[in-house]
Amino acid sequence: MFIDIPTSLEERVLVKSIYEDFMIDTYTFYYLLSILYIPIYLQ
């Protein structure tokens, strides 16, 4: 997981930054799971 600390404490920017980080981490997790499980189902 990549954690970056926003330079601004403006609420809108902070929430957007946290949301984007969460979405990237979620999609990365699902991508890794798919890489692990797809070969199992194809056998």
mmCIF file as Biopython writes it, N, C-alpha, C and O atoms, coordinates in Angstrom:
data_model
#
loop_
_atom_site.group_PDB
_atom_site.id
_atom_site.type_symbol
_atom_site.label_atom_id
_atom_site.label_alt_id
_atom_site.label_comp_id
_atom_site.label_asym_id
_atom_site.label_entity_id
_atom_site.label_seq_id
_atom_site.pdbx_PDB_ins_code
_atom_site.Cartn_x
_atom_site.Cartn_y
_atom_site.Cartn_z
_atom_site.occupancy
_atom_site.B_iso_or_equiv
_atom_site.auth_seq_id
_atom_site.auth_asym_id
_atom_site.pdbx_PDB_model_num
ATOM 1   N N  . MET A ? 1  ? 0.845   -1.165  0.000   1.0 0.0 1  A 1 
ATOM 2   C CA . MET A ? 1  ? 0.000   0.000   0.000   1.0 0.0 1  A 1 
ATOM 3   C C  . MET A ? 1  ? 0.894   1.233   0.000   1.0 0.0 1  A 1 
ATOM 4   O O  . MET A ? 1  ? 1.885   1.304   0.727   1.0 0.0 1  A 1 
ATOM 5   N N  . PHE A ? 2  ? 0.526   2.189   -0.821  1.0 0.0 2  A 1 
ATOM 6   C CA . PHE A ? 2  ? 1.267   3.438   -0.914  1.0 0.0 2  A 1 
ATOM 7   C C  . PHE A ? 2  ? 0.511   4.496   -0.131  1.0 0.0 2  A 1 
ATOM 8   O O  . PHE A ? 2  ? -0.661  4.757   -0.402  1.0 0.0 2  A 1 
ATOM 9   N N  . ILE A ? 3  ? 1.171   5.096   0.826   1.0 0.0 3  A 1 
ATOM 10  C CA . ILE A ? 3  ? 0.529   6.129   1.635   1.0 0.0 3  A 1 
ATOM 11  C C  . ILE A ? 3  ? 1.220   7.451   1.347   1.0 0.0 3  A 1 
ATOM 12  O O  . ILE A ? 3  ? 2.426   7.590   1.547   1.0 0.0 3  A 1 
ATOM 13  N N  . ASP A ? 4  ? 0.461   8.399   0.885   1.0 0.0 4  A 1 
ATOM 14  C CA . ASP A ? 4  ? 1.019   9.735   0.703   1.0 0.0 4  A 1 
ATOM 15  C C  . ASP A ? 4  ? 0.277   10.704  1.603   1.0 0.0 4  A 1 
ATOM 16  O O  . ASP A ? 4  ? -0.934  10.594  1.790   1.0 0.0 4  A 1 
ATOM 17  N N  . ILE A ? 5  ? 0.997   11.631  2.143   1.0 0.0 5  A 1 
ATOM 18  C CA . ILE A ? 5  ? 0.415   12.609  3.054   1.0 0.0 5  A 1 
ATOM 19  C C  . ILE A ? 5  ? 0.127   13.877  2.264   1.0 0.0 5  A 1 
ATOM 20  O O  . ILE A ? 5  ? 1.042   14.474  1.696   1.0 0.0 5  A 1 
ATOM 21  N N  . PRO A ? 6  ? -1.126  14.293  2.222   1.0 0.0 6  A 1 
ATOM 22  C CA . PRO A ? 6  ? -1.458  15.492  1.464   1.0 0.0 6  A 1 
ATOM 23  C C  . PRO A ? 6  ? -0.779  16.733  2.049   1.0 0.0 6  A 1 
ATOM 24  O O  . PRO A ? 6  ? -0.619  16.855  3.263   1.0 0.0 6  A 1 
ATOM 25  N N  . THR A ? 7  ? -0.394  17.630  1.182   1.0 0.0 7  A 1 
ATOM 26  C CA . THR A ? 7  ? 0.244   18.862  1.650   1.0 0.0 7  A 1 
ATOM 27  C C  . THR A ? 7  ? -0.779  19.887  2.106   1.0 0.0 7  A 1 
ATOM 28  O O  . THR A ? 7  ? -0.450  20.820  2.838   1.0 0.0 7  A 1 
ATOM 29  N N  . SER A ? 8  ? -2.011  19.714  1.677   1.0 0.0 8  A 1 
ATOM 30  C CA . SER A ? 8  ? -3.069  20.647  2.049   1.0 0.0 8  A 1 
ATOM 31  C C  . SER A ? 8  ? -4.029  19.964  3.019   1.0 0.0 8  A 1 
ATOM 32  O O  . SER A ? 8  ? -4.282  18.763  2.923   1.0 0.0 8  A 1 
ATOM 33  N N  . LEU A ? 9  ? -4.548  20.738  3.938   1.0 0.0 9  A 1 
ATOM 34  C CA . LEU A ? 9  ? -5.514  20.181  4.885   1.0 0.0 9  A 1 
ATOM 35  C C  . LEU A ? 9  ? -6.941  20.627  4.568   1.0 0.0 9  A 1 
ATOM 36  O O  . LEU A ? 9  ? -7.839  20.514  5.403   1.0 0.0 9  A 1 
ATOM 37  N N  . GLU A ? 10 ? -7.131  21.123  3.380   1.0 0.0 10 A 1 
ATOM 38  C CA . GLU A ? 10 ? -8.482  21.493  2.965   1.0 0.0 10 A 1 
ATOM 39  C C  . GLU A ? 10 ? -9.322  20.219  2.901   1.0 0.0 10 A 1 
ATOM 40  O O  . GLU A ? 10 ? -8.889  19.205  2.354   1.0 0.0 10 A 1 
ATOM 41  N N  . GLU A ? 11 ? -10.510 20.281  3.458   1.0 0.0 11 A 1 
ATOM 42  C CA . GLU A ? 11 ? -11.324 19.072  3.627   1.0 0.0 11 A 1 
ATOM 43  C C  . GLU A ? 11 ? -11.636 18.380  2.307   1.0 0.0 11 A 1 
ATOM 44  O O  . GLU A ? 11 ? -11.523 17.158  2.212   1.0 0.0 11 A 1 
ATOM 45  N N  . ARG A ? 12 ? -12.020 19.128  1.304   1.0 0.0 12 A 1 
ATOM 46  C CA . ARG A ? 12 ? -12.398 18.528  0.025   1.0 0.0 12 A 1 
ATOM 47  C C  . ARG A ? 12 ? -11.213 17.817  -0.629  1.0 0.0 12 A 1 
ATOM 48  O O  . ARG A ? 12 ? -11.352 16.715  -1.159  1.0 0.0 12 A 1 
ATOM 49  N N  . VAL A ? 13 ? -10.071 18.449  -0.584  1.0 0.0 13 A 1 
ATOM 50  C CA . VAL A ? 13 ? -8.874  17.860  -1.182  1.0 0.0 13 A 1 
ATOM 51  C C  . VAL A ? 13 ? -8.450  16.625  -0.393  1.0 0.0 13 A 1 
ATOM 52  O O  . VAL A ? 13 ? -8.053  15.614  -0.973  1.0 0.0 13 A 1 
ATOM 53  N N  . LEU A ? 14 ? -8.536  16.713  0.916   1.0 0.0 14 A 1 
ATOM 54  C CA . LEU A ? 14 ? -8.146  15.590  1.771   1.0 0.0 14 A 1 
ATOM 55  C C  . LEU A ? 14 ? -9.055  14.385  1.540   1.0 0.0 14 A 1 
ATOM 56  O O  . LEU A ? 14 ? -8.568  13.262  1.409   1.0 0.0 14 A 1 
ATOM 57  N N  . VAL A ? 15 ? -10.352 14.604  1.490   1.0 0.0 15 A 1 
ATOM 58  C CA . VAL A ? 15 ? -11.303 13.511  1.267   1.0 0.0 15 A 1 
ATOM 59  C C  . VAL A ? 15 ? -11.091 12.898  -0.112  1.0 0.0 15 A 1 
ATOM 60  O O  . VAL A ? 15 ? -11.127 11.676  -0.258  1.0 0.0 15 A 1 
ATOM 61  N N  . LYS A ? 16 ? -10.875 13.722  -1.109  1.0 0.0 16 A 1 
ATOM 62  C CA . LYS A ? 16 ? -10.635 13.216  -2.463  1.0 0.0 16 A 1 
ATOM 63  C C  . LYS A ? 16 ? -9.365  12.374  -2.508  1.0 0.0 16 A 1 
ATOM 64  O O  . LYS A ? 16 ? -9.332  11.325  -3.153  1.0 0.0 16 A 1 
ATOM 65  N N  . SER A ? 17 ? -8.336  12.826  -1.834  1.0 0.0 17 A 1 
ATOM 66  C CA . SER A ? 17 ? -7.072  12.090  -1.805  1.0 0.0 17 A 1 
ATOM 67  C C  . SER A ? 17 ? -7.236  10.733  -1.113  1.0 0.0 17 A 1 
ATOM 68  O O  . SER A ? 17 ? -6.742  9.719   -1.604  1.0 0.0 17 A 1 
ATOM 69  N N  . ILE A ? 18 ? -7.915  10.721  0.005   1.0 0.0 18 A 1 
ATOM 70  C CA . ILE A ? 18 ? -8.143  9.468   0.732   1.0 0.0 18 A 1 
ATOM 71  C C  . ILE A ? 18 ? -8.999  8.519   -0.103  1.0 0.0 18 A 1 
ATOM 72  O O  . ILE A ? 18 ? -8.725  7.320   -0.153  1.0 0.0 18 A 1 
ATOM 73  N N  . TYR A ? 19 ? -10.028 9.043   -0.755  1.0 0.0 19 A 1 
ATOM 74  C CA . TYR A ? 19 ? -10.899 8.225   -1.598  1.0 0.0 19 A 1 
ATOM 75  C C  . TYR A ? 19 ? -10.117 7.607   -2.756  1.0 0.0 19 A 1 
ATOM 76  O O  . TYR A ? 19 ? -10.266 6.420   -3.045  1.0 0.0 19 A 1 
ATOM 77  N N  . GLU A ? 20 ? -9.291  8.407   -3.413  1.0 0.0 20 A 1 
ATOM 78  C CA . GLU A ? 20 ? -8.500  7.886   -4.531  1.0 0.0 20 A 1 
ATOM 79  C C  . GLU A ? 20 ? -7.528  6.808   -4.062  1.0 0.0 20 A 1 
ATOM 80  O O  . GLU A ? 20 ? -7.364  5.791   -4.735  1.0 0.0 20 A 1 
ATOM 81  N N  . ASP A ? 21 ? -6.887  7.017   -2.924  1.0 0.0 21 A 1 
ATOM 82  C CA . ASP A ? 21 ? -5.982  6.002   -2.390  1.0 0.0 21 A 1 
ATOM 83  C C  . ASP A ? 21 ? -6.733  4.711   -2.067  1.0 0.0 21 A 1 
ATOM 84  O O  . ASP A ? 21 ? -6.247  3.615   -2.346  1.0 0.0 21 A 1 
ATOM 85  N N  . PHE A ? 22 ? -7.907  4.849   -1.485  1.0 0.0 22 A 1 
ATOM 86  C CA . PHE A ? 22 ? -8.714  3.681   -1.148  1.0 0.0 22 A 1 
ATOM 87  C C  . PHE A ? 22 ? -9.121  2.913   -2.405  1.0 0.0 22 A 1 
ATOM 88  O O  . PHE A ? 22 ? -9.047  1.685   -2.437  1.0 0.0 22 A 1 
ATOM 89  N N  . MET A ? 23 ? -9.546  3.631   -3.428  1.0 0.0 23 A 1 
ATOM 90  C CA . MET A ? 23 ? -9.968  2.975   -4.668  1.0 0.0 23 A 1 
ATOM 91  C C  . MET A ? 23 ? -8.794  2.271   -5.351  1.0 0.0 23 A 1 
ATOM 92  O O  . MET A ? 23 ? -8.945  1.153   -5.842  1.0 0.0 23 A 1 
ATOM 93  N N  . ILE A ? 24 ? -7.656  2.902   -5.384  1.0 0.0 24 A 1 
ATOM 94  C CA . ILE A ? 24 ? -6.482  2.275   -5.998  1.0 0.0 24 A 1 
ATOM 95  C C  . ILE A ? 24 ? -6.101  1.017   -5.230  1.0 0.0 24 A 1 
ATOM 96  O O  . ILE A ? 24 ? -5.797  -0.010  -5.837  1.0 0.0 24 A 1 
ATOM 97  N N  . ASP A ? 25 ? -6.114  1.086   -3.906  1.0 0.0 25 A 1 
ATOM 98  C CA . ASP A ? 25 ? -5.777  -0.091  -3.102  1.0 0.0 25 A 1 
ATOM 99  C C  . ASP A ? 25 ? -6.792  -1.210  -3.297  1.0 0.0 25 A 1 
ATOM 100 O O  . ASP A ? 25 ? -6.419  -2.381  -3.370  1.0 0.0 25 A 1 
ATOM 101 N N  . THR A ? 26 ? -8.066  -0.861  -3.383  1.0 0.0 26 A 1 
ATOM 102 C CA . THR A ? 26 ? -9.108  -1.862  -3.578  1.0 0.0 26 A 1 
ATOM 103 C C  . THR A ? 26 ? -8.969  -2.552  -4.929  1.0 0.0 26 A 1 
ATOM 104 O O  . THR A ? 26 ? -9.022  -3.779  -5.013  1.0 0.0 26 A 1 
ATOM 105 N N  . TYR A ? 27 ? -8.793  -1.769  -5.975  1.0 0.0 27 A 1 
ATOM 106 C CA . TYR A ? 27 ? -8.655  -2.362  -7.308  1.0 0.0 27 A 1 
ATOM 107 C C  . TYR A ? 27 ? -7.373  -3.172  -7.427  1.0 0.0 27 A 1 
ATOM 108 O O  . TYR A ? 27 ? -7.354  -4.197  -8.109  1.0 0.0 27 A 1 
ATOM 109 N N  . THR A ? 28 ? -6.318  -2.738  -6.785  1.0 0.0 28 A 1 
ATOM 110 C CA . THR A ? 28 ? -5.068  -3.506  -6.794  1.0 0.0 28 A 1 
ATOM 111 C C  . THR A ? 28 ? -5.270  -4.843  -6.089  1.0 0.0 28 A 1 
ATOM 112 O O  . THR A ? 28 ? -4.784  -5.873  -6.556  1.0 0.0 28 A 1 
ATOM 113 N N  . PHE A ? 29 ? -5.979  -4.829  -4.972  1.0 0.0 29 A 1 
ATOM 114 C CA . PHE A ? 29 ? -6.252  -6.063  -4.239  1.0 0.0 29 A 1 
ATOM 115 C C  . PHE A ? 29 ? -7.069  -7.037  -5.095  1.0 0.0 29 A 1 
ATOM 116 O O  . PHE A ? 29 ? -6.745  -8.222  -5.161  1.0 0.0 29 A 1 
ATOM 117 N N  . TYR A ? 30 ? -8.120  -6.546  -5.746  1.0 0.0 30 A 1 
ATOM 118 C CA . TYR A ? 30 ? -8.933  -7.416  -6.600  1.0 0.0 30 A 1 
ATOM 119 C C  . TYR A ? 30 ? -8.149  -7.927  -7.799  1.0 0.0 30 A 1 
ATOM 120 O O  . TYR A ? 30 ? -8.338  -9.066  -8.227  1.0 0.0 30 A 1 
ATOM 121 N N  . TYR A ? 31 ? -7.287  -7.105  -8.332  1.0 0.0 31 A 1 
ATOM 122 C CA . TYR A ? 31 ? -6.447  -7.530  -9.457  1.0 0.0 31 A 1 
ATOM 123 C C  . TYR A ? 31 ? -5.512  -8.664  -9.029  1.0 0.0 31 A 1 
ATOM 124 O O  . TYR A ? 31 ? -5.356  -9.653  -9.745  1.0 0.0 31 A 1 
ATOM 125 N N  . LEU A ? 32 ? -4.901  -8.513  -7.872  1.0 0.0 32 A 1 
ATOM 126 C CA . LEU A ? 32 ? -4.011  -9.570  -7.377  1.0 0.0 32 A 1 
ATOM 127 C C  . LEU A ? 32 ? -4.784  -10.855 -7.088  1.0 0.0 32 A 1 
ATOM 128 O O  . LEU A ? 32 ? -4.298  -11.952 -7.366  1.0 0.0 32 A 1 
ATOM 129 N N  . LEU A ? 33 ? -5.972  -10.722 -6.538  1.0 0.0 33 A 1 
ATOM 130 C CA . LEU A ? 33 ? -6.795  -11.912 -6.301  1.0 0.0 33 A 1 
ATOM 131 C C  . LEU A ? 33 ? -7.154  -12.604 -7.608  1.0 0.0 33 A 1 
ATOM 132 O O  . LEU A ? 33 ? -7.139  -13.832 -7.689  1.0 0.0 33 A 1 
ATOM 133 N N  . SER A ? 34 ? -7.471  -11.833 -8.610  1.0 0.0 34 A 1 
ATOM 134 C CA . SER A ? 34 ? -7.826  -12.442 -9.889  1.0 0.0 34 A 1 
ATOM 135 C C  . SER A ? 34 ? -6.633  -13.164 -10.505 1.0 0.0 34 A 1 
ATOM 136 O O  . SER A ? 34 ? -6.791  -14.227 -11.103 1.0 0.0 34 A 1 
ATOM 137 N N  . ILE A ? 35 ? -5.453  -12.597 -10.362 1.0 0.0 35 A 1 
ATOM 138 C CA . ILE A ? 35 ? -4.251  -13.263 -10.876 1.0 0.0 35 A 1 
ATOM 139 C C  . ILE A ? 35 ? -4.027  -14.590 -10.147 1.0 0.0 35 A 1 
ATOM 140 O O  . ILE A ? 35 ? -3.570  -15.563 -10.748 1.0 0.0 35 A 1 
ATOM 141 N N  . LEU A ? 36 ? -4.343  -14.625 -8.879  1.0 0.0 36 A 1 
ATOM 142 C CA . LEU A ? 36 ? -4.149  -15.854 -8.106  1.0 0.0 36 A 1 
ATOM 143 C C  . LEU A ? 36 ? -5.200  -16.915 -8.423  1.0 0.0 36 A 1 
ATOM 144 O O  . LEU A ? 36 ? -4.876  -18.098 -8.520  1.0 0.0 36 A 1 
ATOM 145 N N  . TYR A ? 37 ? -6.449  -16.501 -8.583  1.0 0.0 37 A 1 
ATOM 146 C CA . TYR A ? 37 ? -7.530  -17.479 -8.682  1.0 0.0 37 A 1 
ATOM 147 C C  . TYR A ? 37 ? -7.921  -17.877 -10.097 1.0 0.0 37 A 1 
ATOM 148 O O  . TYR A ? 37 ? -8.469  -18.964 -10.283 1.0 0.0 37 A 1 
ATOM 149 N N  . ILE A ? 38 ? -7.673  -17.069 -11.077 1.0 0.0 38 A 1 
ATOM 150 C CA . ILE A ? 38 ? -8.051  -17.432 -12.445 1.0 0.0 38 A 1 
ATOM 151 C C  . ILE A ? 38 ? -7.321  -18.692 -12.912 1.0 0.0 38 A 1 
ATOM 152 O O  . ILE A ? 38 ? -7.967  -19.563 -13.495 1.0 0.0 38 A 1 
ATOM 153 N N  . PRO A ? 39 ? -6.022  -18.836 -12.691 1.0 0.0 39 A 1 
ATOM 154 C CA . PRO A ? 39 ? -5.368  -20.085 -13.125 1.0 0.0 39 A 1 
ATOM 155 C C  . PRO A ? 39 ? -5.939  -21.338 -12.451 1.0 0.0 39 A 1 
ATOM 156 O O  . PRO A ? 39 ? -5.949  -22.414 -13.050 1.0 0.0 39 A 1 
ATOM 157 N N  . ILE A ? 40 ? -6.403  -21.205 -11.237 1.0 0.0 40 A 1 
ATOM 158 C CA . ILE A ? 40 ? -6.986  -22.352 -10.531 1.0 0.0 40 A 1 
ATOM 159 C C  . ILE A ? 40 ? -8.266  -22.800 -11.239 1.0 0.0 40 A 1 
ATOM 160 O O  . ILE A ? 40 ? -8.497  -23.998 -11.398 1.0 0.0 40 A 1 
ATOM 161 N N  . TYR A ? 41 ? -9.094  -21.850 -11.662 1.0 0.0 41 A 1 
ATOM 162 C CA . TYR A ? 41 ? -10.344 -22.194 -12.335 1.0 0.0 41 A 1 
ATOM 163 C C  . TYR A ? 41 ? -10.126 -22.680 -13.759 1.0 0.0 41 A 1 
ATOM 164 O O  . TYR A ? 41 ? -10.976 -23.384 -14.306 1.0 0.0 41 A 1 
ATOM 165 N N  . LEU A ? 42 ? -9.027  -22.326 -14.353 1.0 0.0 42 A 1 
ATOM 166 C CA . LEU A ? 42 ? -8.775  -22.735 -15.730 1.0 0.0 42 A 1 
ATOM 167 C C  . LEU A ? 42 ? -8.200  -24.149 -15.835 1.0 0.0 42 A 1 
ATOM 168 O O  . LEU A ? 42 ? -8.148  -24.716 -16.926 1.0 0.0 42 A 1 
ATOM 169 N N  . GLN A ? 43 ? -7.784  -24.700 -14.746 1.0 0.0 43 A 1 
ATOM 170 C CA . GLN A ? 43 ? -7.212  -26.051 -14.786 1.0 0.0 43 A 1 
ATOM 171 C C  . GLN A ? 43 ? -8.267  -27.114 -14.931 1.0 0.0 43 A 1 
ATOM 172 O O  . GLN A ? 43 ? -7.945  -28.301 -14.980 1.0 0.0 43 A 1 
#
